Amino acid sequence: SYTENYVSNKFLLKRSFECGLDIKSPIELFNLANSGNELAKMIFKEYGENIGEVISIIVNEHKVDEIYFSGGIVHGKELFFDFIESSLGKFSKCGVPKLNVLEAEYETGCFGASRLFDSH
């Protein structure tokens, strides 16, 4: 699927391979990026842009004004969150929603997804 190919661990590993990086996990890519590897940082930039583009589909369809991120993805937020926001600015017709990070001690992704369309 589109999302699996562009906004998942599968994307990070595939792009790493295409760029000639010998890594076995997204954690290794994260460590490379944090140590200053420009290719690794570029892959996370693309990853953030892809996430922003995918989220813009939901934003445009449902006029979402806040997005919450949680789970493992937030540990690398400094590498790609700015690119999510700039991509949303490019693709969202309804403005850029506020991006929030939930740094809980437990995985909240399923709960967050189930509350996506809950009215407040």
Protein Blocks (a to p, Z undefined) as FASTA:
>chain_A
ZZlmmmcfklmmmmmmmnopacfbfklmmmmmmnopaklmmmmmmmmmmmmmmmmmmmmm
nopabdcdedjllmmmmmmmmmmmmmmmmmmmnbpadddddddfbdfklmmmmmmmpcZZ
